[in-house]
Every structure is written in C-alpha cells, then in structure tokens.
Amino acid sequence: MPKTVLALAGTSLTALALAGCASASSSAADSTTPSAPAPASSPAAASFKDGTYSALGKYVSPGGPSAVDVTLTLKKNVVSAVKVVPKAENSTAQSYESRFASGVSAQVVGRRLDELNVTKVSGSSLTSQGFDRAVEAIAARAKG
C-alpha cells in the first residue's frame, strides 16, 4: 500500500509541475505577442477665429426663466477675457448671477474655448447652464 500512495503522490506532483509550466509558457507567449497598433491620434482640436464674441445664455432657475449675457475674447483658440452680465429679474437669481460673474474669469481665462465646461462658480450651479449655452453659441460663430 505505501508504494501505491507514493506513486499517486508522485503522479500528482508531476501533473502540477506540468500545469505550472503550461501556464508559464502561455504567459511567456502572451508577453511576446505583438500588441495591436496604436490608435490613430485624436482628431485635431477645433480652430476658432480671434475676436470678441457675445451671446445670451438662457436657463431656468427656481424663480423662473433667466439669462446671462456672455462676452468672450479669443486669441489663438484660447479665452483671453470674459465678461458676464447678469440679466435676472428675481433678486435671488441676481445674487447668484453676480457671484458667478465675479468668479468665472478664474475658471475660463487661459483655457481653450473647446475645453470649457463650467459647472459651478461661487456657489452658483444653475447660472453655469446659461453660461455654457452662450459659450456653445459663441463657439459656433467663431469656428474658423
């Protein structure tokens, strides 16, 4: 009986050793398999004409419809200046729009027009919807 146990144990160890070699071989083969070609470079970024552009960006606040007047100056596809004029009639919305107008410059000046995505400025998240709509209109007009 002891010889049978040893023979089975030896067979089991041999099978495990071969299984380990097989997975090591396939790993080595996988590491030498040529990789897929690199994806083509991303499409060229949009190009915009230099200049100063304005648009009205409408949005809805809890106080009702509102808007901001946005003026952007572009130089080499980059925003070099921004001005936001609040248009809200509701005093709460006016407060948020004024805070947005005073803080938006830090988020957009020096950035490419096609990379702008303002979500919240100085606690104002709804005003950014109007701002983003105005930016979309400006980008459409400034495309070169």
N, CA, C and O of each residue as an XYZ file, in Angstrom:
576
protein
N       0.798     -1.202      0.000
C       0.000      0.000      0.000
C       0.845      1.273      0.000
O       0.502      2.215     -0.714
N       1.899      1.342      0.743
C       2.667      2.567      0.757
C       3.218      2.911     -0.613
O       3.336      4.090     -0.946
N       3.571      1.879     -1.445
C       4.105      2.173     -2.776
C       3.034      2.815     -3.655
O       3.341      3.681     -4.474
N       1.780      2.396     -3.490
C       0.689      2.961     -4.269
C       0.477      4.427     -3.909
O       0.277      5.264     -4.790
N       0.521      4.733     -2.625
C       0.348      6.110     -2.163
C       1.465      6.985     -2.708
O       1.223      8.106     -3.155
N       2.684      6.473     -2.669
C       3.813      7.246     -3.190
C       3.705      7.453     -4.694
O       4.022      8.530     -5.201
N       3.265      6.438     -5.398
C       3.111      6.551     -6.854
C       2.057      7.587     -7.203
O       2.251      8.390     -8.116
N       0.936      7.574     -6.477
C      -0.117      8.568     -6.718
C       0.366      9.966     -6.374
O       0.079     10.923     -7.093
N       1.089     10.082     -5.290
C       1.609     11.390     -4.894
C       2.585     11.905     -5.940
O       2.564     13.087     -6.284
N       3.436     11.028     -6.444
C       4.404     11.415     -7.470
C       3.711     11.841     -8.745
O       4.122     12.813     -9.379
N       2.665     11.128     -9.132
C       1.911     11.462    -10.340
C       1.235     12.826    -10.176
O       1.223     13.636    -11.104
N       0.680     13.070     -9.000
C       0.017     14.348     -8.736
C       0.998     15.503     -8.814
O       0.687     16.545     -9.391
N       2.192     15.325     -8.233
C       3.205     16.380     -8.270
C       3.676     16.654     -9.696
O       3.907     17.802    -10.076
N       3.815     15.592    -10.474
C       4.243     15.756    -11.857
C       3.184     16.528    -12.643
O       3.516     17.411    -13.434
N       1.919     16.196    -12.425
C       0.826     16.888    -13.121
C       0.805     18.366    -12.744
O       0.614     19.224    -13.605
N       1.000     18.664    -11.468
C       1.033     20.060    -11.024
C       2.209     20.799    -11.623
O       2.074     21.947    -12.045
N       3.350     20.159    -11.663
C       4.535     20.797    -12.231
C       4.321     21.099    -13.706
O       4.676     22.181    -14.173
N       3.748     20.161    -14.442
C       3.490     20.378    -15.864
C       2.443     21.472    -16.069
O       2.556     22.283    -16.988
N       1.435     21.490    -15.214
C       0.416     22.532    -15.325
C       1.052     23.894    -15.087
O       0.721     24.861    -15.772
N       1.965     23.977    -14.119
C       2.667     25.239    -13.859
C       3.499     25.650    -15.053
O       3.554     26.836    -15.380
N       4.148     24.708    -15.712
C       4.947     25.012    -16.907
C       4.061     25.490    -18.033
O       4.426     26.407    -18.768
N       2.897     24.874    -18.176
C       1.995     25.252    -19.265
C       1.536     26.683    -19.100
O       1.521     27.439    -20.071
N       1.156     27.079    -17.880
C       0.696     28.451    -17.698
C       1.854     29.421    -17.821
O       1.666     30.544    -18.289
N       3.046     29.017    -17.413
C       4.199     29.888    -17.578
C       4.508     30.056    -19.052
O       4.868     31.150    -19.488
N       4.372     28.972    -19.841
C       4.633     29.055    -21.276
C       3.647     29.973    -21.954
O       4.028     30.795    -22.787
N       2.359     29.839    -21.598
C       1.382     30.694    -22.260
C       1.574     32.146    -21.851
O       1.328     33.048    -22.651
N       2.011     32.388    -20.610
C       2.278     33.762    -20.201
C       3.432     34.321    -20.994
O       3.381     35.469    -21.437
N       4.474     33.531    -21.183
C       5.617     33.994    -21.947
C       5.209     34.254    -23.384
O       5.645     35.235    -23.988
N       4.368     33.377    -23.942
C       3.923     33.576    -25.316
C       3.088     34.839    -25.422
O       3.215     35.600    -26.381
N       2.226     35.061    -24.423
C       1.400     36.262    -24.442
C       2.250     37.519    -24.391
O       1.928     38.516    -25.037
N       3.331     37.477    -23.629
C       4.141     38.680    -23.488
C       4.923     38.998    -24.752
O       5.369     40.130    -24.937
N       5.097     37.998    -25.635
C       5.832     38.262    -26.865
C       4.899     38.474    -28.047
O       5.360     38.771    -29.149
N       3.613     38.328    -27.839
C       2.663     38.564    -28.917
C       2.675     40.048    -29.241
O       2.589     40.879    -28.336
N       2.781     40.392    -30.520
C       2.807     41.815    -30.860
C       1.518     42.492    -30.410
O       0.435     41.911    -30.491
N       1.646     43.704    -29.944
C       0.468     44.432    -29.491
C      -0.267     45.001    -30.691
O       0.290     45.132    -31.781
N      -1.503     45.329    -30.471
C      -2.306     45.933    -31.529
C      -1.703     47.286    -31.886
O      -1.077     47.919    -31.036
N      -1.875     47.736    -33.109
C      -1.319     49.034    -33.474
C      -1.924     50.130    -32.612
O      -3.082     50.044    -32.204
N      -1.150     51.137    -32.345
C      -1.635     52.255    -31.540
C      -2.773     52.937    -32.283
O      -2.737     53.046    -33.508
N      -3.792     53.403    -31.542
C      -4.901     54.079    -32.207
C      -4.395     55.344    -32.893
O      -3.401     55.943    -32.481
N      -5.089     55.725    -33.927
C      -4.718     56.953    -34.636
C      -4.813     58.121    -33.670
O      -5.600     58.089    -32.723
N      -4.032     59.125    -33.904
C      -4.055     60.267    -32.995
C      -5.445     60.879    -32.987
O      -6.196     60.762    -33.956
N      -5.779     61.537    -31.872
C      -7.110     62.110    -31.727
C      -7.309     63.204    -32.772
O      -6.344     63.816    -33.229
N      -8.555     63.446    -33.145
C      -8.798     64.459    -34.159
C      -8.276     65.806    -33.682
O      -8.228     66.080    -32.483
N      -7.895     66.619    -34.610
C      -7.361     67.937    -34.269
C      -8.404     68.738    -33.508
O      -9.600     68.650    -33.784
N      -7.942     69.503    -32.567
C      -8.838     70.349    -31.790
C      -9.450     71.395    -32.705
O      -8.880     71.761    -33.733
N     -10.609     71.859    -32.313
C     -11.310     72.864    -33.112
C     -10.478     74.138    -33.203
O      -9.698     74.464    -32.308
N     -10.667     74.835    -34.299
C      -9.957     76.089    -34.504
C     -10.982     77.220    -34.538
O     -12.023     77.108    -35.185
N     -10.676     78.306    -33.834
C     -11.596     79.432    -33.750
C     -10.904     80.713    -34.198
O      -9.701     80.892    -34.009
N     -11.699     81.599    -34.800
C     -11.163     82.888    -35.249
C     -10.986     83.811    -34.038
O     -11.837     83.869    -33.150
N      -9.866     84.524    -34.026
C      -9.632     85.507    -32.973
C     -10.720     86.577    -33.025
O     -11.238     86.896    -34.095
N     -11.057     87.119    -31.874
C     -12.046     88.199    -31.831
C     -12.810     88.198    -30.531
O     -12.552     87.398    -29.633
N     -13.749     89.105    -30.451
C     -14.613     89.226    -29.280
C     -16.026     88.868    -29.713
O     -16.550     89.415    -30.684
N     -16.630     87.950    -28.989
C     -17.948     87.420    -29.330
C     -18.869     87.516    -28.128
O     -18.430     87.385    -26.985
N     -20.158     87.745    -28.393
C     -21.155     87.812    -27.325
C     -22.348     86.938    -27.659
O     -22.690     86.739    -28.825
N     -22.972     86.420    -26.613
C     -24.199     85.629    -26.773
C     -24.974     85.662    -25.468
O     -24.410     85.837    -24.388
N     -26.268     85.491    -25.597
C     -27.145     85.420    -24.437
C     -27.379     83.950    -24.128
O     -27.748     83.170    -25.006
N     -27.159     83.580    -22.874
C     -27.376     82.192    -22.456
C     -28.553     82.106    -21.515
O     -28.510     82.624    -20.399
N     -29.608     81.450    -21.969
C     -30.829     81.327    -21.157
C     -30.797     80.050    -20.326
O     -30.206     79.044    -20.721
N     -31.444     80.115    -19.173
C     -31.577     78.954    -18.294
C     -32.786     79.179    -17.402
O     -33.358     80.269    -17.385
N     -33.176     78.151    -16.662
C     -34.326     78.257    -15.764
C     -33.860     78.044    -14.339
O     -33.181     77.065    -14.030
N     -34.236     78.982    -13.471
C     -33.936     78.885    -12.042
C     -35.250     78.634    -11.304
O     -36.318     78.718    -11.910
N     -35.188     78.328    -10.011
C     -36.437     78.142     -9.260
C     -37.331     79.393     -9.295
O     -38.545     79.297     -9.113
N     -36.728     80.555     -9.527
C     -37.507     81.797     -9.605
C     -38.073     82.056    -10.981
O     -38.770     83.050    -11.186
N     -37.784     81.175    -11.935
C     -38.308     81.347    -13.293
C     -37.184     81.469    -14.309
O     -36.014     81.286    -13.974
N     -37.537     81.779    -15.549
C     -36.538     81.890    -16.610
C     -35.553     83.027    -16.339
O     -35.918     84.063    -15.783
N     -34.322     82.819    -16.733
C     -33.303     83.846    -16.552
C     -32.271     83.709    -17.661
O     -32.357     82.816    -18.505
N     -31.287     84.615    -17.645
C     -30.250     84.581    -18.672
C     -29.036     85.364    -18.203
O     -29.113     86.188    -17.292
N     -27.909     85.082    -18.854
C     -26.695     85.872    -18.657
C     -26.164     86.251    -20.036
O     -26.219     85.464    -20.980
N     -25.653     87.467    -20.127
C     -25.033     87.929    -21.361
C     -23.541     87.662    -21.223
O     -22.898     88.175    -20.307
N     -22.986     86.859    -22.131
C     -21.589     86.436    -22.044
C     -20.802     87.027    -23.204
O     -21.210     86.937    -24.361
N     -19.671     87.632    -22.875
C     -18.751     88.142    -23.893
C     -17.395     87.488    -23.653
O     -16.837     87.569    -22.558
N     -16.869     86.834    -24.702
C     -15.562     86.186    -24.628
C     -14.641     86.789    -25.682
O     -15.063     87.073    -26.802
N     -13.397     86.977    -25.315
C     -12.376     87.381    -26.276
C     -11.472     86.175    -26.489
O     -10.972     85.573    -25.538
N     -11.274     85.834    -27.770
C     -10.462     84.675    -28.133
C      -9.194     85.114    -28.850
O      -9.212     86.007    -29.697
N      -8.096     84.466    -28.490
C      -6.828     84.673    -29.171
C      -6.147     83.321    -29.279
O      -5.823     82.700    -28.266
N      -5.931     82.867    -30.500
C      -5.310     81.560    -30.766
C      -6.069     80.434    -30.065
O      -5.465     79.572    -29.427
N      -7.385     80.449    -30.187
C      -8.293     79.421    -29.646
C      -8.440     79.440    -28.126
O      -9.123     78.590    -27.556
N      -7.812     80.391    -27.482
C      -7.819     80.470    -26.021
C      -8.592     81.707    -25.572
O      -8.502     82.769    -26.188
N      -9.352     81.551    -24.490
C     -10.107     82.676    -23.924
C      -9.125     83.614    -23.233
O      -8.425     83.216    -22.302
N      -9.079     84.868    -23.697
C      -8.172     85.835    -23.073
C      -8.921     86.808    -22.165
O      -8.310     87.484    -21.338
N     -10.242     86.876    -22.320
C     -11.050     87.732    -21.440
C     -12.483     87.216    -21.448
O     -12.940     86.623    -22.424
N     -13.178     87.451    -20.345
C     -14.582     87.061    -20.235
C     -15.324     88.130    -19.439
O     -14.800     88.699    -18.481
N     -16.555     88.385    -19.862
C     -17.423     89.294    -19.125
C     -18.805     88.663    -19.103
O     -19.322     88.242    -20.138
N     -19.396     88.599    -17.925
C     -20.744     88.060    -17.765
C     -21.605     89.141    -17.131
O     -21.289     89.666    -16.064
N     -22.705     89.464    -17.814
C     -23.637     90.476    -17.306
C     -24.924     89.765    -16.886
O     -25.606     89.169    -17.720
N     -25.259     89.828    -15.585
C     -26.491     89.212    -15.097
C     -27.721     89.867    -15.715
O     -27.759     91.085    -15.894
N     -28.719     89.061    -16.039
C     -29.966     89.552    -16.623
C     -31.186     89.159    -15.796
O     -32.317     89.407    -16.214
N     -30.977     88.558    -14.642
C     -32.086     88.051    -13.825
C     -32.973     89.182    -13.325
O     -32.516     90.287    -13.033
N     -34.261     88.859    -13.236
C     -35.219     89.814    -12.668
C     -35.512     89.472    -11.213
O     -35.914     90.341    -10.439
N     -35.315     88.232    -10.842
C     -35.529     87.758     -9.484
C     -34.295     88.113     -8.645
O     -33.168     87.891     -9.087
N     -34.495     88.659     -7.446
C     -33.358     89.112     -6.623
C     -32.430     87.970     -6.207
O     -31.218     88.165     -6.116
N     -32.975     86.799     -5.958
C     -32.128     85.655     -5.589
C     -31.267     85.243     -6.775
O     -30.066     85.016     -6.631
N     -31.887     85.149     -7.944
C     -31.134     84.792     -9.149
C     -30.093     85.863     -9.464
O     -28.988     85.540     -9.901
N     -30.431     87.131     -9.249
C     -29.461     88.219     -9.475
C     -28.237     88.039     -8.593
O     -27.108     88.252     -9.037
N     -28.457     87.653     -7.359
C     -27.355     87.437     -6.427
C     -26.438     86.318     -6.923
O     -25.216     86.466     -6.943
N     -27.045     85.194     -7.323
C     -26.239     84.075     -7.833
C     -25.504     84.459     -9.114
O     -24.327     84.136     -9.276
N     -26.187     85.141    -10.017
C     -25.558     85.546    -11.269
C     -24.398     86.515    -11.027
O     -23.369     86.432    -11.698
N     -24.561     87.427    -10.075
C     -23.481     88.370     -9.763
C     -22.265     87.652     -9.199
O     -21.130     87.965     -9.555
N     -22.506     86.688     -8.318
C     -21.383     85.909     -7.769
C     -20.708     85.095     -8.871
O     -19.482     84.994     -8.917
N     -21.516     84.518     -9.756
C     -20.968     83.766    -10.885
C     -20.099     84.687    -11.739
O     -18.973     84.334    -12.089
N     -20.616     85.854    -12.070
C     -19.904     86.808    -12.925
C     -18.569     87.218    -12.313
O     -17.588     87.405    -13.033
N     -18.525     87.357    -11.000
C     -17.279     87.781    -10.361
C     -16.248     86.661    -10.236
O     -15.065     86.938    -10.039
N     -16.676     85.395    -10.349
C     -15.741     84.293    -10.165
C     -15.419     83.481    -11.404
O     -14.504     82.658    -11.371
N     -16.144     83.689    -12.499
C     -15.980     82.828    -13.673
C     -14.648     83.035    -14.389
O     -14.129     82.102    -15.001
N     -14.102     84.214    -14.324
C     -12.851     84.505    -15.022
C     -11.739     83.537    -14.630
O     -10.971     83.092    -15.483
N     -11.655     83.217    -13.361
C     -10.608     82.304    -12.875
C     -10.733     80.912    -13.483
O      -9.743     80.185    -13.572
N     -11.938     80.533    -13.901
C     -12.145     79.196    -14.458
C     -12.013     79.133    -15.971
O     -11.839     78.045    -16.519
N     -12.090     80.277    -16.672
C     -12.094     80.194    -18.135
C     -10.944     80.912    -18.831
O     -10.515     80.477    -19.899
N     -10.442     81.982    -18.265
C      -9.359     82.711    -18.923
C      -8.104     81.838    -18.943
O      -7.693     81.275    -17.929
N      -7.508     81.746    -20.143
C      -6.320     80.928    -20.315
C      -6.618     79.507    -20.765
O      -5.696     78.719    -20.979
N      -7.885     79.174    -20.909
C      -8.270     77.824    -21.352
C      -8.788     77.871    -22.787
O      -9.319     78.887    -23.237
N      -8.626     76.756    -23.493
C      -9.142     76.653    -24.862
C     -10.666     76.726    -24.842
O     -11.312     76.176    -23.951
N     -11.227     77.408    -25.828
C     -12.679     77.535    -25.905
C     -13.359     76.174    -25.963
O     -14.385     75.970    -25.313
N     -12.802     75.234    -26.734
C     -13.437     73.925    -26.881
C     -13.255     73.019    -25.666
O     -13.740     71.888    -25.666
N     -12.569     73.494    -24.640
C     -12.393     72.714    -23.414
C     -13.197     73.268    -22.241
O     -13.164     72.712    -21.143
N     -13.918     74.361    -22.473
C     -14.686     74.964    -21.378
C     -15.871     74.085    -21.013
O     -16.600     73.604    -21.881
N     -16.048     73.886    -19.717
C     -17.190     73.152    -19.187
C     -17.378     73.609    -17.752
O     -16.934     72.952    -16.811
N     -18.031     74.725    -17.604
C     -18.217     75.323    -16.284
C     -19.456     74.717    -15.652
O     -20.539     74.735    -16.237
N     -19.288     74.178    -14.445
C     -20.428     73.554    -13.774
C     -20.908     74.337    -12.554
O     -22.099     74.339    -12.243
N     -19.998     74.991    -11.877
C     -20.392     75.728    -10.676
C     -19.330     76.780    -10.380
O     -18.134     76.488    -10.388
N     -19.773     77.991    -10.121
C     -18.863     79.077     -9.774
C     -19.452     79.821     -8.589
O     -20.614     80.228     -8.617
N     -18.663     79.995     -7.567
C     -19.073     80.758     -6.381
C     -20.438     80.330     -5.850
O     -21.238     81.172     -5.444
N     -20.703     79.033     -5.850
C     -21.954     78.510     -5.313
C     -23.111     78.535     -6.283
O     -24.211     78.104     -5.940
N     -22.890     79.028     -7.480
C     -23.964     79.126     -8.462
C     -23.818     78.029     -9.508
O     -22.901     78.062    -10.328
N     -24.728     77.055     -9.475
C     -24.662     75.962    -10.446
C     -25.640     76.148    -11.598
O     -25.369     75.668    -12.698
N     -26.746     76.815    -11.393
C     -27.721     76.996    -12.470
C     -27.260     78.046    -13.478
O     -27.498     77.903    -14.677
N     -26.611     79.084    -13.004
C     -26.122     80.126    -13.909
C     -25.158     79.534    -14.927
O     -25.097     79.998    -16.065
N     -24.410     78.522    -14.532
C     -23.457     77.903    -15.448
C     -24.155     77.285    -16.657
O     -23.560     77.184    -17.730
N     -25.409     76.871    -16.493
C     -26.151     76.336    -17.635
C     -26.334     77.415    -18.700
O     -26.141     77.159    -19.889
N     -26.701     78.603    -18.277
C     -26.837     79.717    -19.220
C     -25.495     80.093    -19.820
O     -25.404     80.376    -21.015
N     -24.458     80.098    -19.003
C     -23.117     80.415    -19.481
C     -22.684     79.412    -20.546
O     -22.190     79.801    -21.604
N     -22.868     78.124    -20.267
C     -22.464     77.081    -21.217
C     -23.243     77.185    -22.528
O     -22.685     76.935    -23.596
N     -24.515     77.548    -22.460
C     -25.303     77.722    -23.697
C     -24.763     78.899    -24.507
O     -24.686     78.828    -25.733
N     -24.394     79.968    -23.829
C     -23.816     81.125    -24.523
C     -22.477     80.744    -25.155
O     -22.184     81.152    -26.279
N     -21.671     79.970    -24.442
C     -20.371     79.526    -24.973
C     -20.573     78.670    -26.223
O     -19.813     78.794    -27.183
N     -21.578     77.813    -26.220
C     -21.867     76.995    -27.403
C     -22.192     77.871    -28.608
O     -21.721     77.610    -29.715
N     -22.993     78.906    -28.394
C     -23.358     79.815    -29.480
C     -22.122     80.581    -29.971
O     -21.947     80.777    -31.174
N     -21.286     81.002    -29.055
C     -20.057     81.715    -29.414
C     -19.131     80.799    -30.215
O     -18.562     81.218    -31.223
N     -18.983     79.570    -29.774
C     -18.106     78.624    -30.475
C     -18.607     78.395    -31.898
O     -17.805     78.309    -32.827
N     -19.897     78.296    -32.076
C     -20.469     78.082    -33.415
C     -20.141     79.269    -34.336
O     -19.833     79.074    -35.512
N     -20.207     80.482    -33.806
C     -19.911     81.686    -34.612
C     -18.422     81.862    -34.865
O     -18.030     82.387    -35.907
N     -17.588     81.430    -33.925
C     -16.155     81.679    -34.019
C     -15.383     80.595    -34.780
O     -14.185     80.737    -35.021
N     -16.072     79.515    -35.156
C     -15.362     78.422    -35.854
C     -14.665     78.962    -37.093
O     -15.236     79.711    -37.886
N     -13.407     78.552    -37.229
C     -12.632     79.044    -38.370
C     -12.379     77.965    -39.272
O     -11.739     78.161    -40.305
